[in-house]
Amino acid sequence: MKVLFALLMLAALPAFAGDDGASRARGVGQRLLSQPGPAATLTSIDGERIELARYYGKQPVYLKFWATWCVPCREQMPGFEKIYQQYKDRIAVVAVNAGFSDKEPEVRAFREKYGIHMPIVIDDGSLAGQLNLRVTPMHVVIGRDGRIVHVGHLDDEALHKALDKAANDKSKPSALALAPAVAGRAALKVGDAVDAKAFKPGKPRALVFFSPWCESYLSETRPAVAQACARVREESARLAKNKGVEWQAIASPIWANEKEVAEYGASRKPGMPVMLDKSGELFRAFGVRDIPSVVLVDARGRVARVLGPDDKDLSQAVQALK
C-alpha cells in the first residue's frame, strides 16, 4: 500500500475558528447539518452488529462520541444514560468511544463505573473521519429521514430540543440519498511501502504522532500517557539533532487547531517541524490510535517500525533504521 503524503496534506480540511468545545463542534456542524448520515456498520463491545443505514427512514439515531480520559465526557455520562432511558424505544442511541488512547478494558471499566446501558462501540477512526470529529464529547443527531439535524458539544437545550423533535417527528420521509458507505482502508504495516516521492532519496524518516495537550491535560486523567508523551518528546528532540534521519511531528485534530499546534512547537520545542493532521488521514493511514506513537520509515520508503506509548527503545530503533 502507498500513501501520498503530499496529496493528504493538500487535501486536509481547513481549521475551525474558536478554541472551546462548543465552537469546535459548531464548526463541524456547519459542514454536516442537513447532510446524509453515515452508512456505517458498527460492532458493539458486546458483539452487537449495528447498521446505521437500516434505521434511516424508520427511526432517528443519536451518536455520542466520547473518551474515558475526557473530563466533560465523564460529567455528561449520567445525563447521557438518562437520555438513553428516555428515548431508547424511539431513538437508536449509540455511545461511540473515539478509540483514541483508549482500549476495550478501559471502556468496559468505564461502563461499569458509570452504569451505562446503551450499546457502546469503539471507533477505529473511520467514523470519526466521516463526521470530522474535532472534540469530545460530540453529539450527532440524525433525523428519521436519515439527515443530520444537530451537531454539538454540550448537554444543553439545543441537544434536548433536537432529540425531542427527532423522536416526535411523524412525517413520512422522502426518498433517502444516503452518504455512501466508506470502506475502512487497511493501515500500513511494517514492510509496506510509503510513496517514495514524499521522501528524500536514501533518507529515512521518523514520524512522531502526538497531541499538544497530552502532557498537560492527561497529567490528571491519564498520567502514564502524559509521562510517555514527555519522554518521547524529549528523546525525539535529542535524536533529531542527528541529521541522518528526517523528523516530523504530526498532531491529531481532536481538541487541536493550527494555532495550538504552533504554540506547542514554540513552548515545548520538540526539535522538529510540527504539523496538524487536519483530516486525521495520516493517523488512520498508519493505524495510529495511541499517543505518543512513532512510525519509522526506512531509506527505501518502507515502514520499518511502529512504536507505541509503552515502547522505550526509540533510540535503538532509530539506530537500527540508519
C-alpha positions in Angstrom: 0.0 0.0 0.0 1.2 3.5 -0.8 0.2 6.8 0.9 0.6 10.1 -1.0 1.7 12.4 1.8 1.7 15.5 -0.4 -1.8 14.9 -1.5 -3.0 14.2 2.0 -1.6 17.4 3.3 -3.1 19.4 0.4 -6.5 17.7 0.9 -6.5 18.4 4.7 -9.6 20.2 5.9 -9.4 23.9 6.9 -9.1 24.6 10.6 -12.1 25.9 12.5 -12.1 29.2 14.5 -12.7 29.1 18.2 -10.9 27.3 21.0 -13.7 26.0 23.2 -15.5 22.7 22.6 -18.8 24.3 21.6 -17.1 26.4 18.9 -15.3 23.5 17.5 -18.5 21.4 17.3 -20.3 24.3 15.6 -17.6 24.4 13.0 -18.1 20.8 12.3 -21.9 21.2 12.3 -21.7 23.9 9.6 -20.5 21.2 7.2 -22.7 18.3 8.4 -26.1 19.8 9.1 -28.7 18.5 6.6 -26.2 16.1 5.1 -27.0 12.3 4.9 -25.9 10.3 8.0 -23.1 7.9 7.6 -23.9 4.5 6.2 -21.5 2.8 8.7 -21.8 -0.7 10.1 -20.6 -0.8 13.7 -19.9 -3.6 16.2 -20.5 -3.1 19.9 -18.1 -4.3 22.6 -20.8 -7.0 23.3 -20.7 -8.2 19.7 -23.9 -6.5 18.5 -23.9 -5.5 14.8 -25.3 -2.0 14.3 -26.1 -1.0 10.7 -26.9 2.7 10.8 -28.5 2.8 7.4 -31.2 0.4 8.5 -32.6 3.0 10.9 -32.8 5.8 8.3 -36.4 6.3 7.2 -37.7 4.4 10.3 -36.0 5.8 13.4 -33.8 8.7 14.5 -30.2 8.0 15.5 -28.1 9.6 18.2 -24.3 9.1 18.2 -22.3 10.4 21.1 -18.5 10.5 20.7 -16.6 10.3 23.9 -13.4 9.1 25.6 -12.7 7.7 29.1 -10.0 10.4 29.7 -12.3 13.2 28.7 -13.5 15.2 31.8 -16.6 16.7 30.2 -17.5 13.2 28.9 -17.4 12.0 32.4 -19.6 14.9 33.6 -22.1 14.3 30.9 -22.4 10.5 31.3 -25.2 10.5 33.9 -27.3 12.7 31.6 -26.4 10.5 28.7 -27.8 7.5 30.5 -31.0 9.4 31.3 -31.3 10.3 27.6 -31.0 6.7 26.7 -33.6 5.6 29.2 -36.0 8.3 28.0 -35.6 7.7 24.2 -34.4 4.1 23.8 -37.7 3.0 22.3 -37.9 5.9 19.9 -34.2 6.8 19.0 -31.3 4.4 18.3 -28.7 5.6 20.8 -25.1 4.6 20.4 -22.2 5.6 22.6 -19.2 5.9 20.2 -15.9 5.7 22.1 -13.4 7.6 19.9 -10.9 4.8 20.2 -8.1 7.4 20.8 -5.7 6.4 23.5 -8.5 4.1 24.8 -8.7 0.3 24.9 -11.6 -2.1 25.5 -10.7 -2.9 29.1 -10.8 0.8 30.0 -14.1 1.3 28.1 -15.6 -1.7 30.0 -14.4 -0.4 33.3 -15.9 3.0 32.5 -19.2 1.4 31.6 -19.3 -0.4 34.9 -18.4 2.7 36.9 -20.9 5.0 35.3 -23.7 2.4 34.8 -24.1 2.8 31.1 -26.6 0.6 29.4 -26.7 1.8 25.8 -24.7 0.0 23.1 -21.0 1.0 23.1 -18.8 0.8 20.0 -15.1 1.7 19.8 -14.3 3.6 16.6 -11.2 2.7 14.6 -11.0 6.3 13.3 -13.2 5.8 10.2 -16.5 7.0 11.7 -14.7 10.0 13.3 -13.2 10.7 9.9 -16.6 10.7 8.2 -18.1 13.0 10.8 -14.9 15.2 11.1 -14.5 14.6 14.9 -12.8 17.6 16.5 -13.9 17.4 20.1 -15.1 15.1 22.8 -17.9 14.8 23.6 -19.5 15.4 20.3 -23.2 14.8 19.8 -24.6 13.9 16.3 -28.4 13.6 16.0 -29.7 12.1 12.8 -33.4 12.6 12.0 -35.8 9.8 10.9 -35.2 10.9 7.3 -31.5 10.0 7.6 -30.2 13.5 7.6 -28.1 15.1 10.3 -30.1 17.6 12.4 -27.8 18.5 15.2 -24.1 18.6 16.0 -22.9 19.8 19.4 -20.6 19.5 22.3 -22.8 20.5 25.3 -25.6 18.6 27.0 -27.8 21.7 26.6 -31.2 22.9 25.5 -30.3 22.7 21.8 -29.4 19.0 22.1 -32.6 18.2 24.0 -34.8 20.1 21.6 -33.1 18.2 18.7 -33.7 14.9 20.4 -37.3 15.6 21.3 -38.1 16.9 17.8 -36.5 13.9 16.2 -38.3 11.5 18.5 -41.7 13.0 17.8 -41.3 13.5 14.1 -44.2 11.6 12.4 -43.7 12.9 8.9 -43.2 10.5 6.1 -39.6 10.6 5.0 -39.0 11.3 1.3 -36.6 9.1 -0.7 -33.2 9.0 1.1 -30.0 9.9 -0.5 -27.6 8.2 1.9 -24.0 9.0 2.3 -22.0 6.3 0.6 -20.6 3.6 2.9 -16.9 4.2 3.4 -14.8 1.1 3.4 -12.1 1.2 6.0 -8.7 1.2 4.5 -6.2 -1.2 5.9 -3.5 0.6 7.8 0.1 0.4 6.7 2.1 -2.3 8.4 5.8 -3.0 8.9 7.2 -3.7 5.4 4.6 -1.8 3.5 5.7 0.9 1.1 5.1 4.6 1.5 5.1 6.8 -1.6 8.8 7.4 -2.2 8.0 10.7 -3.9 7.3 12.2 -0.4 10.7 11.2 0.9 14.2 12.4 0.2 16.0 9.6 -1.7 18.1 7.5 0.6 17.0 9.2 3.8 14.9 7.5 6.5 12.2 9.4 8.3 10.6 9.4 11.8 7.0 10.5 12.2 6.0 11.4 15.8 2.3 11.2 16.3 1.1 13.3 19.3 -1.5 15.7 20.7 -0.4 19.2 22.0 -2.5 18.7 25.2 -1.1 15.2 26.1 1.4 16.3 28.7 -0.8 18.8 30.4 -4.4 17.6 30.1 -3.7 14.0 30.6 -1.4 14.6 33.6 -4.5 14.1 35.8 -6.8 11.8 33.8 -4.1 9.6 32.3 -0.8 10.3 34.0 1.1 7.4 32.5 0.3 8.6 29.0 1.3 12.2 29.8 4.6 10.9 31.1 5.1 8.9 27.9 4.4 11.9 25.8 7.0 14.0 27.6 9.5 11.1 27.4 9.0 10.6 23.7 9.2 14.4 23.0 12.4 14.8 24.9 14.1 11.7 23.4 12.9 12.6 19.9 14.3 16.1 20.2 17.6 14.7 21.2 17.7 12.2 18.4 16.5 14.8 15.8 19.8 16.6 16.3 21.4 13.9 14.2 20.7 14.8 10.6 20.8 11.3 9.4 17.0 10.9 9.9 14.3 13.4 8.9 11.9 14.0 11.7 8.3 15.3 11.6 5.8 15.7 14.4 2.1 15.1 13.5 -0.7 16.3 15.7 -4.2 14.7 15.9 -7.1 17.1 15.1 -9.0 16.1 18.2 -9.0 19.1 20.6 -6.3 20.8 18.5 -6.1 23.5 15.9 -3.2 25.1 13.9 -2.8 27.8 16.5 -2.5 25.3 19.4 0.0 23.2 17.4 2.1 26.2 16.7 2.0 27.2 20.4 3.1 23.7 21.3 6.0 23.9 19.0 7.1 27.3 20.4 6.7 26.3 24.1 7.8 22.6 24.1 10.5 22.9 21.5 10.3 19.4 20.0 13.3 19.9 17.8 11.4 19.2 14.6 8.7 20.6 12.3 5.2 20.2 13.7 2.0 19.9 11.6 -1.7 19.3 12.3 -3.2 16.3 10.6 -6.4 18.3 9.9 -8.3 15.4 8.4 -6.9 12.7 10.6 -5.9 10.8 7.5 -2.3 10.3 8.4 -3.3 8.8 11.8 -5.7 6.5 10.0 -3.2 5.6 7.3 -0.7 4.2 9.8 -3.4 2.9 12.2 -2.2 5.1 15.0 -4.8 5.1 17.8 -2.5 5.9 20.7 -0.4 8.9 21.6 2.5 9.1 21.6 3.4 6.8 18.7 6.5 6.9 16.4 6.5 5.5 12.9 9.9 4.8 11.4 10.2 4.7 7.6 13.5 3.4 6.2 15.5 4.8 3.3 13.7 2.6 0.8 10.4 4.2 1.8 9.0 1.2 3.8 7.6 1.1 7.3 10.3 -0.3 9.5 8.8 0.0 13.0 5.8 1.4 14.8 6.5 2.3 18.5 3.7 3.0 20.9 3.5 4.7 24.4 4.9 1.7 26.2 7.9 1.1 23.9 11.1 2.6 25.4 13.7 1.6 22.8 13.2 4.5 20.4 17.0 5.3 20.4 17.9 1.7 19.4 15.1 1.6 16.8 16.3 4.8 15.2 19.9 3.5 15.2 18.8 0.3 13.5 16.9 2.4 11.0 20.0 4.1 9.9 
